[in-house]
Amino acid sequence: MTRVAGIDCGTNSIRLLVADIHPETGDLIELDRRMTIVRLGQGVDKTGRLAPEALERTFAACRAYAEVIKELGAEKVRFVATSASRDAENRQDFVNGVVEILGVEPEVITGDQEAEFSFTGATGELHGDDRRLVVDIGGGSTEFVVGNKHVEAARSVDIGCVRLTERHVRHDPPTAEEVAAIRADVRTALDLAAETVPIDAAETLVGLAGSVTTVAAIALGLPEYDSEKVHHSRISAEQVAEVTERLLASTHDERAAIPVIHPGRVDVIIAGALVLREIVERVGAREVVVSEHDILDGIALSVA
């Protein structure tokens, strides 16, 4: 077994996985998995730059993760950065800070590479020959990947819960016009994704990342977030619609009172739920298979 650390730095959160992995079988034994909301993508859609305060929040999380990596003795570390740092003019400031703290250079990967990692991480435990559409709803972008054992087609589009919230939402709860604007953006992005990915042709829809797992936890009626109960749960299309409508009618304080919603997602979960509902309706899925394993697991497996 090889002890590795994978770090996924997205638009809304930064996450760490330290695991022992068998390099031939791909068997993964999780030692530590954690997530910190840093909102690295704060304002990037508008300014094209990473905000100083967003960088400092991210660097603080990196310092904490460096301690965990050192304590557990990971032999190899891979740091992958996604949507926000792809879009930013000053991404070199981000790269320099990460190198100074962790000693590894963050790889600012393409949307297609992000999709490949997500697919590998999400489907490693799934069995069967069904064709799968894996959807990773992030803060700044959403990845669509179709395949079974291997990726057939992938596309990343610039719709995510942070990006859409910052772009359109000015009221709490959002107005009908703001919701319509979000839905229009998502539908345009779905048309774009469908140009290269047969999103309507898959038999199973697999959903990843915080927006999906949060909607699932609400649908399951969990008193507190429980990753074991969320992982591989099946949430019907009707449940996705019901949860989305509940969130659309709620205020910030009412959402904050729902125990399964992470405090860092309270202001962006409405947009995330809308993205999920639009995808479910577009592909005609009866249910979503929810996976707690995603790009982070794919990154760790790639290190081994």
C-alpha positions as CSV (number, residue, x, y, z in Angstrom):
1,M,0.0,0.0,0.0
2,T,1.1,3.5,-0.8
3,R,0.1,6.4,1.6
4,V,-0.9,9.4,-0.4
5,A,-2.6,12.8,0.0
6,G,-4.9,14.3,-2.5
7,I,-6.1,17.9,-2.3
8,D,-8.9,19.3,-4.3
9,C,-9.2,23.1,-4.3
10,G,-12.4,24.3,-6.0
11,T,-14.3,27.5,-6.2
12,N,-16.2,27.1,-2.9
13,S,-14.2,24.6,-0.8
14,I,-10.8,22.9,-0.4
15,R,-10.7,19.3,0.6
16,L,-8.1,16.8,1.7
17,L,-8.0,13.0,1.5
18,V,-5.1,11.0,3.0
19,A,-5.4,7.3,2.2
20,D,-3.5,4.0,1.8
21,I,-4.0,2.8,-1.8
22,H,-3.0,-0.5,-3.4
23,P,-1.4,0.7,-6.7
24,E,-2.5,-2.4,-8.7
25,T,-6.0,-3.0,-7.4
26,G,-7.0,0.5,-6.6
27,D,-8.3,-0.5,-3.2
28,L,-8.4,2.6,-1.0
29,I,-8.3,2.8,2.8
30,E,-9.3,6.2,4.0
31,L,-7.3,7.7,6.9
32,D,-8.5,11.3,6.9
33,R,-11.0,13.2,4.8
34,R,-11.9,16.8,5.6
35,M,-13.4,19.9,3.9
36,T,-13.1,23.6,4.5
37,I,-15.2,26.3,2.9
38,V,-12.8,29.0,1.7
39,R,-14.8,30.6,-1.2
40,L,-11.6,31.0,-3.3
41,G,-13.8,32.0,-6.2
42,Q,-15.3,35.0,-4.4
43,G,-15.9,37.7,-7.0
44,V,-13.9,35.9,-9.8
45,D,-16.8,35.8,-12.2
46,K,-17.0,39.6,-11.9
47,T,-13.4,40.8,-11.5
48,G,-11.4,38.0,-13.1
49,R,-9.1,38.0,-10.0
50,L,-8.7,36.1,-6.8
51,A,-9.5,38.3,-3.8
52,P,-6.8,38.8,-1.2
53,E,-9.1,37.7,1.6
54,A,-10.1,34.6,-0.4
55,L,-6.4,33.7,-0.9
56,E,-5.7,34.1,2.8
57,R,-8.6,31.8,3.8
58,T,-7.3,29.2,1.4
59,F,-3.7,29.5,2.6
60,A,-5.0,29.1,6.2
61,A,-6.6,25.8,5.3
62,C,-3.5,24.7,3.5
63,R,-1.4,25.2,6.6
64,A,-3.9,23.1,8.6
65,Y,-3.7,20.4,5.9
66,A,0.1,20.4,5.9
67,E,0.0,19.5,9.6
68,V,-2.3,16.5,8.9
69,I,-0.2,15.3,5.9
70,K,3.0,15.5,8.1
71,E,1.4,13.8,11.0
72,L,0.1,10.9,8.9
73,G,3.2,10.6,6.9
74,A,1.9,10.7,3.4
75,E,4.6,9.7,0.9
76,K,3.2,11.6,-2.1
77,V,1.0,14.6,-2.4
78,R,-1.0,15.9,-5.3
79,F,-2.8,19.3,-5.3
80,V,-5.3,19.9,-8.0
81,A,-7.0,23.3,-8.5
82,T,-10.1,23.7,-10.5
83,S,-12.5,26.4,-11.9
84,A,-11.7,29.5,-9.9
85,S,-8.0,29.3,-10.4
86,R,-8.4,28.6,-14.1
87,D,-10.3,31.8,-14.5
88,A,-8.1,34.2,-12.4
89,E,-5.6,36.6,-13.8
90,N,-3.5,36.5,-10.6
91,R,-3.4,32.7,-10.2
92,Q,0.4,32.9,-9.8
93,D,-0.1,34.4,-6.4
94,F,-2.2,31.3,-5.5
95,V,0.4,29.0,-6.9
96,N,3.3,30.7,-5.0
97,G,1.4,30.5,-1.7
98,V,0.6,26.8,-2.0
99,V,4.2,25.9,-2.9
100,E,5.5,27.8,0.1
101,I,3.1,26.1,2.5
102,L,2.9,22.5,1.1
103,G,6.0,22.2,-1.0
104,V,4.0,21.1,-4.1
105,E,2.8,23.1,-7.0
106,P,-0.9,23.1,-7.6
107,E,-1.9,21.7,-10.9
108,V,-4.5,24.0,-12.5
109,I,-6.3,21.3,-14.5
110,T,-8.6,21.6,-17.4
111,G,-12.3,20.9,-17.2
112,D,-11.8,17.7,-19.1
113,Q,-9.1,16.5,-16.6
114,E,-11.5,17.4,-13.8
115,A,-14.2,15.3,-15.4
116,E,-11.9,12.3,-15.7
117,F,-10.9,12.4,-12.0
118,S,-14.5,12.8,-11.0
119,F,-15.6,9.8,-13.0
120,T,-12.8,7.6,-11.7
121,G,-13.5,8.5,-8.1
122,A,-17.3,8.2,-8.3
123,T,-17.6,5.0,-10.2
124,G,-14.8,2.9,-8.7
125,E,-17.2,1.1,-6.4
126,L,-20.2,0.8,-8.8
127,H,-20.8,-2.5,-10.5
128,G,-22.7,-3.4,-13.7
129,D,-22.5,-2.6,-17.4
130,D,-24.9,0.3,-17.4
131,R,-23.9,3.5,-19.1
132,R,-23.5,6.3,-16.5
133,L,-23.8,10.0,-16.6
134,V,-21.6,11.4,-13.8
135,V,-22.4,15.0,-12.8
136,D,-20.1,17.0,-10.6
137,I,-21.8,20.3,-9.5
138,G,-19.1,22.6,-8.2
139,G,-18.9,26.2,-7.1
140,G,-17.8,27.6,-10.4
141,S,-18.3,24.8,-13.0
142,T,-20.2,21.5,-13.5
143,E,-18.6,18.5,-15.2
144,F,-20.6,16.0,-17.3
145,V,-19.0,12.6,-18.0
146,V,-20.5,9.6,-19.7
147,G,-19.0,6.1,-19.6
148,N,-18.9,2.8,-17.8
149,K,-15.4,1.5,-17.0
150,H,-13.9,4.2,-19.0
151,V,-14.8,7.8,-20.0
152,E,-16.5,8.0,-23.4
153,A,-17.1,11.8,-23.4
154,A,-16.7,14.7,-21.0
155,R,-17.5,18.4,-20.9
156,S,-17.0,21.1,-18.3
157,V,-19.4,24.1,-18.4
158,D,-19.3,27.3,-16.4
159,I,-22.3,26.8,-14.1
160,G,-21.8,26.3,-10.4
161,C,-23.6,27.3,-7.2
162,V,-21.2,30.2,-6.3
163,R,-21.0,31.6,-9.9
164,L,-24.7,31.5,-10.4
165,T,-25.5,33.0,-7.0
166,E,-23.1,35.9,-7.5
167,R,-24.3,36.5,-11.0
168,H,-28.0,36.5,-10.4
169,V,-29.2,36.5,-6.7
170,R,-29.8,39.9,-5.0
171,H,-32.8,39.0,-2.8
172,D,-33.4,36.4,0.0
173,P,-35.3,34.3,-1.0
174,P,-34.5,34.9,-4.7
175,T,-37.2,36.5,-6.8
176,A,-39.0,34.7,-9.6
177,E,-36.9,36.7,-12.1
178,E,-33.6,35.7,-10.4
179,V,-34.6,32.0,-10.4
180,A,-35.6,32.3,-14.1
181,A,-32.2,33.8,-14.9
182,I,-30.4,30.9,-13.1
183,R,-32.5,28.3,-14.9
184,A,-31.9,30.0,-18.3
185,D,-28.1,29.9,-17.7
186,V,-28.3,26.2,-16.7
187,R,-30.3,25.3,-19.8
188,T,-27.9,27.1,-22.1
189,A,-25.0,25.2,-20.4
190,L,-26.8,21.9,-20.8
191,D,-27.2,22.6,-24.5
192,L,-23.5,23.3,-24.7
193,A,-22.6,20.1,-22.8
194,A,-24.9,18.0,-25.0
195,E,-22.9,19.0,-28.1
196,T,-20.1,16.7,-27.0
197,V,-21.6,14.5,-24.3
198,P,-24.6,12.3,-24.9
199,I,-26.3,13.4,-21.6
200,D,-29.6,11.9,-22.6
201,A,-28.3,8.5,-23.5
202,A,-27.1,7.2,-20.0
203,E,-29.0,4.7,-18.0
204,T,-27.8,5.9,-14.5
205,L,-27.4,9.4,-13.2
206,V,-24.6,9.7,-10.6
207,G,-24.4,13.0,-8.7
208,L,-21.4,14.3,-6.9
209,A,-20.2,17.2,-4.6
210,G,-21.7,19.3,-1.9
211,S,-24.9,20.6,-3.6
212,V,-25.9,17.0,-4.5
213,T,-25.0,15.5,-1.2
214,T,-26.8,18.3,0.7
215,V,-30.0,17.9,-1.3
216,A,-29.8,14.2,-0.6
217,A,-29.3,14.7,3.1
218,I,-32.4,17.0,3.2
219,A,-34.4,14.5,1.2
220,L,-33.4,11.7,3.6
221,G,-34.6,13.7,6.5
222,L,-31.3,13.3,8.4
223,P,-31.1,15.0,11.8
224,E,-27.4,15.6,11.1
225,Y,-25.1,15.1,8.2
226,D,-24.1,11.4,7.9
227,S,-21.8,10.6,4.9
228,E,-22.4,6.9,5.3
229,K,-26.1,7.3,4.9
230,V,-25.7,9.7,2.0
231,H,-23.2,7.7,0.1
232,H,-24.9,5.5,-2.6
233,S,-28.4,6.7,-1.5
234,R,-30.9,7.0,-4.3
235,I,-33.0,10.2,-4.4
236,S,-36.0,10.3,-6.7
237,A,-36.7,13.0,-9.2
238,E,-39.7,14.0,-7.1
239,Q,-37.6,14.4,-4.0
240,V,-35.1,16.6,-5.9
241,A,-38.0,18.8,-7.0
242,E,-39.5,18.9,-3.5
243,V,-36.3,19.9,-1.8
244,T,-35.5,22.5,-4.4
245,E,-39.0,24.1,-3.9
246,R,-38.5,24.0,-0.1
247,L,-35.2,25.8,-0.5
248,L,-36.6,28.4,-2.9
249,A,-39.2,29.4,-0.3
250,S,-36.7,29.7,2.5
251,T,-34.8,32.6,4.0
252,H,-31.1,32.5,4.9
253,D,-31.9,32.0,8.6
254,E,-34.4,29.1,7.7
255,R,-31.8,27.4,5.6
256,A,-29.1,27.9,8.3
257,A,-31.4,26.1,10.7
258,I,-31.4,22.9,8.6
259,P,-28.7,20.9,10.4
260,V,-27.4,19.1,7.3
261,I,-26.5,22.3,5.4
262,H,-22.9,23.3,6.0
263,P,-22.7,27.0,7.1
264,G,-20.6,27.7,4.0
265,R,-23.3,26.5,1.7
266,V,-26.3,28.3,3.2
267,D,-26.1,31.2,0.7
268,V,-25.4,29.1,-2.4
269,I,-27.4,25.8,-2.0
270,I,-30.5,27.2,-3.8
271,A,-28.5,27.7,-7.0
272,G,-26.9,24.2,-6.5
273,A,-30.3,22.6,-6.1
274,L,-31.6,24.4,-9.2
275,V,-28.7,23.1,-11.2
276,L,-29.4,19.5,-10.1
277,R,-33.2,19.8,-10.7
278,E,-32.6,21.1,-14.2
279,I,-30.2,18.3,-15.0
280,V,-32.6,15.6,-13.7
281,E,-35.5,17.1,-15.8
282,R,-33.4,17.4,-18.9
283,V,-32.1,13.8,-18.9
284,G,-35.4,12.4,-17.8
285,A,-33.8,10.6,-14.8
286,R,-36.1,8.8,-12.3
287,E,-33.5,9.1,-9.6
288,V,-30.0,10.2,-8.7
289,V,-27.4,7.9,-7.3
290,V,-25.5,10.0,-4.8
291,S,-21.8,9.5,-4.3
292,E,-19.6,10.8,-1.5
293,H,-16.6,9.7,-3.6
294,D,-15.6,12.1,-6.3
295,I,-12.8,14.0,-7.8
296,L,-10.9,13.8,-4.5
297,D,-10.8,10.0,-4.6
298,G,-9.8,10.2,-8.3
299,I,-6.9,12.5,-7.4
300,A,-5.6,10.2,-4.7
301,L,-5.9,7.1,-7.0
302,S,-3.9,9.0,-9.7
303,V,-1.1,9.6,-7.2
304,A,-0.8,5.9,-6.4
